[in-house]
Amino acid sequence: MDLAAGFDIGGTQIKFGLVDDKGKVFFKGTRTTPLELQALGETLENIWNEMKKRAGRRRILAAGFGFPGIFSPEKEIIVQSPNFPALDGFPLRPFLRKYFELPFYLDNDANLAAYGEWSLMDRKKPESLVFLTLGTGVGSGIILEGKIWHGQAGFAAEIGHITVNPEGERCHCGNLGCLETEVSARALVRNYLDALKKKEKTMARGITARDITLLARKGDGAARKSFERAGYFLGIGLGIIINVLNPEIIVVGGGVMAAGNLLLKPALKEARKRCFRAAFISTRIRRARLGNEAGFIGASFFARERLKSA
């Protein structure tokens, strides 16, 4: 059984795994992402050495790497990474070649998560898929006719940075009111704190999006308001996607989607208002199936495909 290695390098965590050609995960793990590049290289080298030991006699054909930020396929650099600025303009291939002796391939992390979701769909694969991952930021990828859609210069599918609230907060990308500023984990925390009284805010210091999800499930009013606001803006974003692309399916994943219908229900309600009725009905919207494994599974399938093409 031949394996492929996948690496999903996020702003806070590296998720990685060895995956076979059916999508079965043979080995997986996570590490904290070092935000200094030399330390990142050393961490990746340690992971790779562990992978080779775990593989034993099984051959690892290739590796795929998903990096956060706007990726240029031609130059193989991250042009801008709002949540990992040390990567901006950094030459990735020579950096990784120091640590990896096998063929490897690079892309944006959310593009590869989209590719992972598409690759493991049970039924006839859709011709068009849009993937959103809601977490520390908002990543996205578009699959058209079985291929990642990169756009003219590689910068397509930055849906997390469409404007949904012109009066909103400054995003790390420099824009105001991006989708990312309204539906990410940070946005949920901000919404929750804004709904509290002054004394309550002091007590809620250090609260996380996961905490807010648990509170909302117990009926906490401020927590539910936080999800209603985030769902409203997510719905605006979904409406834009549907009206512009009318994709066959939109898949929504990431850590924030652990909240399920707390977020998705108000989002669908708002999206329905903002779309042509026929367009809304023709687009399926559902939760991601691969969870936090989508990125590294997609990276492994991407590496296999690119190796075949080469």
C-alpha positions as CSV (number, residue, x, y, z in Angstrom):
1,M,0.0,0.0,0.0
2,D,1.6,3.3,-1.2
3,L,1.0,6.4,0.9
4,A,1.1,10.1,0.3
5,A,1.9,12.7,3.0
6,G,-0.3,15.7,3.6
7,F,0.5,18.8,5.6
8,D,-2.0,21.5,6.5
9,I,0.0,24.4,7.9
10,G,-2.3,26.8,9.7
11,G,-1.7,30.0,11.7
12,T,-2.0,28.1,15.0
13,Q,-1.6,24.4,14.2
14,I,0.1,22.0,11.7
15,K,-2.2,19.1,10.9
16,F,-0.5,16.2,9.1
17,G,-1.1,12.6,8.0
18,L,-0.2,9.7,5.8
19,V,-3.1,8.7,3.6
20,D,-3.7,5.9,1.1
21,D,-5.3,6.3,-2.3
22,K,-8.8,5.5,-0.9
23,G,-8.6,8.3,1.7
24,K,-7.9,6.1,4.7
25,V,-5.6,7.8,7.2
26,F,-2.8,5.6,8.1
27,F,-1.2,8.0,10.6
28,K,-2.0,11.5,11.7
29,G,-1.0,14.2,14.2
30,T,-0.9,17.9,15.1
31,R,1.8,20.3,16.3
32,T,1.7,23.9,17.3
33,T,2.8,26.1,14.4
34,P,6.0,28.0,15.2
35,L,5.7,31.5,13.8
36,E,9.4,31.8,13.2
37,L,10.5,30.2,9.9
38,Q,13.6,28.3,11.1
39,A,11.6,26.8,13.9
40,L,8.9,25.9,11.3
41,G,11.4,24.1,9.2
42,E,12.7,22.1,12.2
43,T,9.2,21.2,13.2
44,L,8.4,19.9,9.7
45,E,11.6,18.0,9.6
46,N,10.8,16.3,12.9
47,I,7.3,15.4,11.6
48,W,8.7,14.0,8.4
49,N,11.2,11.8,10.3
50,E,8.3,10.5,12.4
51,M,6.2,9.8,9.3
52,K,9.0,7.8,7.7
53,K,9.3,5.6,10.8
54,R,5.5,5.1,11.0
55,A,5.4,4.2,7.3
56,G,7.8,1.3,7.8
57,R,8.1,-0.7,4.6
58,R,5.3,1.2,2.9
59,R,6.4,3.7,0.3
60,I,5.6,7.4,0.6
61,L,5.2,8.6,-3.0
62,A,4.9,12.3,-2.5
63,A,3.9,15.1,-0.1
64,G,1.5,18.0,-0.4
65,F,1.7,21.2,1.6
66,G,-1.1,23.7,2.2
67,F,0.0,27.1,3.4
68,P,-2.3,29.9,4.7
69,G,-2.5,33.0,2.5
70,I,-2.7,34.2,-1.1
71,F,-0.6,31.6,-3.0
72,S,1.1,32.2,-6.4
73,P,1.4,28.9,-8.2
74,E,3.8,30.3,-10.7
75,K,6.3,31.7,-8.1
76,E,5.4,29.1,-5.4
77,I,5.3,31.8,-2.7
78,I,2.7,33.2,-0.4
79,V,2.2,36.7,-1.6
80,Q,0.3,37.7,1.6
81,S,-0.7,35.7,4.6
82,P,-2.9,37.8,7.0
83,N,-2.6,35.3,9.8
84,F,1.0,34.2,9.2
85,P,2.9,37.3,8.0
86,A,6.3,35.7,8.2
87,L,5.4,33.7,5.1
88,D,4.9,36.9,2.9
89,G,7.1,36.6,-0.2
90,F,9.1,33.7,1.3
91,P,10.4,31.2,-1.3
92,L,8.8,28.0,-0.1
93,R,10.3,25.3,-2.4
94,P,14.0,25.9,-1.6
95,F,13.0,26.1,2.0
96,L,11.2,22.7,2.0
97,R,13.9,21.1,-0.1
98,K,16.3,21.3,2.8
99,Y,14.0,18.9,4.7
100,F,12.2,16.7,2.2
101,E,13.9,14.4,-0.3
102,L,10.7,13.2,-2.1
103,P,8.6,15.0,-4.8
104,F,6.4,17.6,-3.1
105,Y,3.7,20.1,-4.2
106,L,2.4,23.3,-2.8
107,D,-0.9,25.3,-2.7
108,N,-3.1,27.3,-0.4
109,D,-4.4,25.4,2.6
110,A,-8.1,26.0,2.0
111,N,-7.7,25.1,-1.7
112,L,-6.4,21.7,-0.6
113,A,-9.1,21.3,2.0
114,A,-11.6,21.9,-0.8
115,Y,-9.8,19.3,-2.9
116,G,-10.0,16.8,0.0
117,E,-13.7,17.2,0.4
118,W,-14.3,16.9,-3.3
119,S,-12.0,13.9,-3.7
120,L,-13.8,11.8,-1.1
121,M,-17.4,12.5,-2.1
122,D,-19.2,9.2,-2.3
123,R,-21.6,10.0,-5.1
124,K,-20.8,11.3,-8.6
125,K,-18.5,14.1,-7.9
126,P,-19.9,17.6,-8.5
127,E,-18.7,19.7,-11.4
128,S,-18.4,22.7,-9.2
129,L,-17.8,23.0,-5.4
130,V,-17.1,26.0,-3.1
131,F,-15.5,25.2,0.3
132,L,-15.5,27.6,3.2
133,T,-13.5,26.8,6.4
134,L,-14.4,28.9,9.4
135,G,-11.7,29.1,12.1
136,T,-9.1,31.5,13.2
137,G,-9.7,33.1,9.8
138,V,-12.0,32.2,6.9
139,G,-10.4,30.1,4.2
140,S,-12.0,29.1,0.9
141,G,-11.4,27.0,-2.2
142,I,-13.2,26.5,-5.5
143,I,-13.2,23.2,-7.5
144,L,-14.3,23.5,-11.1
145,E,-14.4,20.4,-13.3
146,G,-12.2,18.5,-10.9
147,K,-9.5,21.1,-10.7
148,I,-8.6,23.8,-8.2
149,W,-9.6,27.2,-9.6
150,H,-6.6,29.5,-9.1
151,G,-7.7,32.4,-11.3
152,Q,-5.3,34.4,-13.5
153,A,-2.5,34.9,-11.0
154,G,-3.4,32.3,-8.4
155,F,-5.3,34.6,-6.2
156,A,-8.9,33.3,-6.7
157,A,-11.3,32.1,-4.0
158,E,-10.3,34.5,-1.3
159,I,-13.9,34.6,-0.2
160,G,-12.9,35.3,3.4
161,H,-12.0,38.7,2.2
162,I,-15.1,39.8,0.4
163,T,-16.8,42.8,2.0
164,V,-20.0,41.9,3.9
165,N,-20.0,44.8,6.4
166,P,-18.7,48.1,4.9
167,E,-18.8,49.6,8.4
168,G,-17.1,46.7,10.0
169,E,-13.7,46.2,11.7
170,R,-10.3,46.3,10.0
171,C,-9.2,42.9,8.8
172,H,-5.6,41.7,8.9
173,C,-5.6,41.9,5.1
174,G,-6.1,45.6,5.4
175,N,-9.7,45.7,4.2
176,L,-12.8,46.8,6.3
177,G,-15.6,44.4,7.1
178,C,-14.4,41.2,5.4
179,L,-16.3,38.0,5.9
180,E,-13.4,36.9,8.1
181,T,-14.0,39.7,10.5
182,E,-17.6,38.7,11.0
183,V,-17.7,34.9,11.1
184,S,-14.4,33.7,12.4
185,A,-13.7,32.4,15.9
186,R,-12.5,35.9,16.9
187,A,-15.7,37.4,15.7
188,L,-17.8,35.1,17.8
189,V,-15.8,36.1,20.9
190,R,-16.2,39.8,20.0
191,N,-19.9,39.5,19.4
192,Y,-20.4,37.7,22.7
193,L,-18.4,40.3,24.7
194,D,-20.3,43.1,23.0
195,A,-23.6,41.6,24.2
196,L,-22.5,41.5,27.9
197,K,-22.7,44.2,30.6
198,K,-19.5,45.8,31.9
199,K,-19.2,43.5,35.0
200,E,-19.9,40.4,32.9
201,K,-17.2,41.2,30.4
202,T,-14.6,41.1,33.2
203,M,-15.8,37.7,34.2
204,A,-15.8,36.4,30.6
205,R,-12.1,37.3,30.0
206,G,-10.3,34.5,28.1
207,I,-13.5,33.0,26.8
208,T,-13.2,31.0,23.5
209,A,-15.5,30.3,20.5
210,R,-15.8,26.7,21.8
211,D,-17.0,28.1,25.2
212,I,-19.6,30.3,23.5
213,T,-20.9,27.3,21.5
214,L,-21.4,25.4,24.7
215,L,-23.2,28.4,26.3
216,A,-25.4,28.8,23.3
217,R,-26.5,25.2,23.4
218,K,-27.5,25.8,27.1
219,G,-29.6,28.7,26.0
220,D,-27.3,31.6,27.0
221,G,-28.8,34.8,25.4
222,A,-25.5,36.6,24.7
223,A,-24.0,33.4,23.1
224,R,-27.0,32.9,20.9
225,K,-26.9,36.6,19.8
226,S,-23.3,36.1,18.9
227,F,-24.2,33.2,16.5
228,E,-27.2,35.1,15.1
229,R,-24.9,38.0,14.1
230,A,-22.2,35.7,12.6
231,G,-24.9,33.7,10.8
232,Y,-26.4,36.9,9.3
233,F,-23.1,37.9,7.8
234,L,-22.3,34.3,6.7
235,G,-25.7,34.3,4.9
236,I,-24.7,37.5,3.1
237,G,-21.4,35.8,2.0
238,L,-23.3,32.6,0.9
239,G,-25.7,34.8,-1.1
240,I,-22.9,36.5,-2.9
241,I,-21.3,33.1,-3.8
242,I,-24.6,31.7,-5.1
243,N,-25.5,34.8,-7.2
244,V,-22.0,35.0,-8.7
245,L,-21.1,31.3,-9.2
246,N,-24.3,29.3,-8.7
247,P,-22.1,26.3,-7.7
248,E,-23.5,22.8,-7.5
249,I,-22.6,22.5,-3.8
250,I,-21.2,24.7,-1.0
251,V,-19.4,22.9,1.8
252,V,-18.8,24.7,5.1
253,G,-16.3,23.4,7.6
254,G,-13.7,24.5,10.1
255,G,-13.7,24.6,13.9
256,V,-16.5,27.2,14.1
257,M,-18.8,24.9,12.3
258,A,-18.8,22.6,15.3
259,A,-21.7,24.8,16.4
260,G,-23.8,23.3,13.5
261,N,-27.2,24.8,13.2
262,L,-26.5,27.5,15.7
263,L,-24.6,29.2,12.9
264,L,-26.0,27.5,9.8
265,K,-29.7,28.1,10.4
266,P,-29.5,31.9,10.5
267,A,-27.0,31.8,7.6
268,L,-29.4,29.9,5.4
269,K,-32.3,32.1,6.3
270,E,-30.3,35.2,5.3
271,A,-28.8,33.6,2.1
272,R,-32.3,32.6,0.9
273,K,-33.4,36.3,1.1
274,R,-30.4,37.5,-0.9
275,C,-30.4,35.0,-3.8
276,F,-32.5,34.5,-6.8
277,R,-34.8,31.7,-5.7
278,A,-33.9,29.4,-8.5
279,A,-30.2,29.8,-7.8
280,F,-30.6,29.1,-4.1
281,I,-32.7,26.0,-4.7
282,S,-30.2,24.6,-7.2
283,T,-27.2,24.9,-4.8
284,R,-26.8,22.4,-2.1
285,I,-25.3,23.8,1.2
286,R,-24.0,21.3,3.8
287,R,-21.4,20.8,6.5
288,A,-18.0,19.4,5.7
289,R,-17.5,15.7,6.3
290,L,-13.7,15.5,6.9
291,G,-13.6,18.0,9.7
292,N,-10.0,19.1,10.6
293,E,-8.6,16.4,8.4
294,A,-9.7,17.9,5.2
295,G,-6.6,20.0,4.7
296,F,-4.0,17.2,5.0
297,I,-6.1,14.6,3.2
298,G,-6.6,17.1,0.3
299,A,-2.9,17.8,0.3
300,S,-2.1,14.1,0.0
301,F,-4.6,13.6,-2.9
302,F,-3.3,16.8,-4.6
303,A,0.3,15.4,-4.3
304,R,-0.8,12.1,-5.9
305,E,-2.5,13.9,-8.8
306,R,0.4,16.2,-9.5
307,L,2.9,13.3,-9.3
308,K,0.8,11.4,-11.9
309,S,0.6,14.5,-14.1
310,A,4.4,15.0,-13.9
